[in-house]
């Protein structure tokens, strides 16, 4: 009996040692002094590893932050699997030692809980995305009062935008996705839309929707906005501190607003 227990403990020790070695090997693959950033390979306008053009907002954000903290940037493209989602992507990348940071995690309580489960932390948000009231090309910037009066205000069904319009008794028209919603707006099928800001950027990049008019007033509701932050390792508080300071400086000098505009994303300051 004692021999079996000893053998079992020995196997546990070997497993733990092999896991530690794997983590060390992953870390040693990173150049000394480099900032290795994990970015999702298929998440335009934020990041894309496609042959047509590598880059995106998060890639540019990572480059700016690396410059701010005096590191050379190294990109690590990752995939968010259909099964397991962002949690599995974090586990297989930054948690396993593949990279130092992971860009584009939502700044939300649910995400904070999941990050802690993976022994990760997050920085302050660097950008925000959300749902914006927009009007057709050639129109004047609308107010919320005008949005309440229109007969056809579109939203992508089963989203926070759809819920908000229903709850606030707007004359909502549901669409299956944000692309169809914005195409309908540009074609004059609806009067206004409450559209996802990255979808506006995607259509602009494709040569459509460039003249969609952002309303002069926007609904003030937390469910319509999400900040984007950077995941860091929980045991590397110094890295988190340095990146927080860099984000603060880059927000203050307007760099993030310029990046958003460059990629066609309507700029929304984090709250």
N, C-alpha and C positions, 0 to 999 in steps of 0.2 A: 504493500500500500504506500509506504513512504517513498519507495523507489519510483512509483508511478507519479506521485505528486511532484517529486523532484524533476522527473523527466518533463512533466507538463509545464512546470515553471521555467525550465530551460527552453522549451519551445516558445513560450511567451516572450522570453528575453530575446531570442533570435528574431522573432517577428518585429518587436519594438526596435531592435537594432537595425533591421533592414529598412524599416520605415524611416528612421532617422537618417540612414545613409542615403536613401532616395531623396529626402528633402535637401540634404547637403549637396548631393550631385546636381539637383535642379538649381540650387543657389549658385554653385560654382560655374554653371554654364553662363551666368550673367557676367558681362565685363565689369571689372572693378571700377567703381565711380559712375557707372551708368544707372539711369533710371529706367527700369524695364516696366512698361505700361501695357496691361492687357486691355485690348479694345475688341469689341464685337465685330466680326468680319462682314456681317450683312445687316447693317443698321443705319441706312442713309436717313437723313443727311449727316448723322453723327459720325459714322465710320463705315468704310467699305473697303474690302480687300479684293474687289473685282478687277479683272484684267483691264476693264475700260478706264479705270482710274482709282488708284488707292488714295485714301484720304478721308476728310470729313471734319466736322466741328471738333469732335473729341480728339482726333489726331492733332489738330492745331492747338487745342487746349493743352494737351500733353507736352507738346513742343515748347509752348510758352512757359509752362511750369518748370520744365527741365532747365530752361535758360535761367529762370528766376532763382533756382536753388543750385545752379552751377553744376548740373549733371548733363552727360550725353544721353540722349533719348534712344531707347531701343524698344521697338514695338513687338508685341506678341499678340497675334490674331487669335481670337477664341470664338467658339460657337456656343450659343445658348440652345441646349437641346429641347426638343418638344416635351420630353419626359424629364422632369426634374427642374426645368427652367433655370432661372438665375441662380438659385441655390446650388444646383449641380455645377453650373458654370464656375461659380466662385470656388467650390470645393476642388474642382479639377484644375484650377489655374492659380490664383493668388494663395489660397490656403495650402496648396501642395508645393508652393515655392517657385512656381513658374515665373511669377512677376512680382514687382514691388507694390504696384497699385492697379486698381481695376476701375476704369472710368465709366460714368453714366449710371450709377446706382441711384434709385429713387431716395429722396430725402423724406422718408416717412417712418412712422413708428414701427409698422410691420417689418420694414426693411431693416431697421436698427436691431430689432429682435433677432432676425435671421442672421445678420452680420455677427452678432455676439455668439450665436450658436456655432459659427464657423471660426471663432477666435479672431474676428476682424472688427475694425472700427471704420469710421467714415469722417471725411473732412466737412467743412462748411460747404453749402451748395455753390456752384460756380455759374449755373444757368438755371432757368426755369422753363418748363414747357406747360402748355395748357390749352384750354378752349377759348377762342376769341370770336367775338361778334364781327362778322365781315359782310360787306355789301358787294353787289355786282360791279364789274369794271365800269368806270365812267361815272359812278354815283358819288355823292358827297359822303364824307364820314358821318355815320349815323350816331344817334344817342340811344340810351336805353329806353327812353320814353318812345322814340320812334320804333324801336324794335318791338315794343309791346303792342303797337298799333298795326303792324304788318299782318297780313293774313296767312303768309307762308314762310315760317322760320324753320329752316331745316337743321337736323342734327343726325349724327350717326347713332343708330338705334342701340339701346342697352349700354350706353356710355354715361359717364357723369354729366355730359352736356345734355343728353336726352332726359336724364333724371331731373336736372335743374329746370329745364323748360317745362316739363310736366308738373313739377312741384310748384313752380311760380306762375302757372296758368298762361304760358305763351301759346300762340297758335302754331304748334310744332308740326313739322312734317318729317317723318323718319326715313332715313336712307340706310342701306346695308353697310356702307363703309364711307370713310371720309373722302376718298377719291371721287366716288359717284356723287357725293354731296357737293363738292366743289365744282365738278363739271356741271351739275344742274344749276348751280348759282351763276356760273359764267354763261350758261345758255339761257338765262332768264326764266328758268322753270320755277324758281323760288325767289322770294324778295330779299331774304337775308339768311345767314347760316351761323351757327355756333360751331366753329370748326377747330380741329386739332392743329396746333401750330406747326408741328413737323410735317403734317400732310400739306400744308400751304407751301412749305419749303420744297417738298418733293415735287409738287406740281410746277413750281417756279423753275426748278432745275430741268424739268422736262419741256419747258417752253410754254406751259399752260398756267393760267391763274396768276400771272405776274402782276396783273392790274387789279386783283381783288383788293377792295378798299377796307382797311382796318377801321373799326368804329372808334369814334373819339372818346367814348366811354365804354368801360367793360364791367361786367357783373363782378361784384366783390364777394366771392364765395370760395372757400378753401377747397371744395371738391373739384374746382375747375383749374387748379394749378398744382404742379408738382416740381419740386426742386431736383436738380441733378447734382450728385456729389461723387466723391472719389473714395473707393474702399481702400483701406490700408490695413496692415497687420496690427493686431491689438498690442503686440509686444514691441512695436516700433513707434512709440509716441513721439519721438523726435522727428521722424518723417512726417507724421500727421501735422505736427506743429509748423514745420517748414512749409508744407503745402498750403496750410491754412493762411499763413502770412502771404504767400505768393498769390493765392486767390484774392485776398483782400486788396493787394496792390493792383492786380490786373483788373479788378472790378472798378477800383477808384479811378484808374486812368482811361477807362472806356474800352480796354482791349477786348473784353468778352462781347460787348455790344457790337464792336466792329466785326468780330468774327461771325456773329450771328447774321449780321447784314450781308457779309460776303457770301454766305451760304444760303441766303434767301429766307432765313428763319426769323420771324417776327420776334424781336427781343423782348423778353420778360425777365425783369430783375428778380432774383430770388428774394423770398421774404424770410 
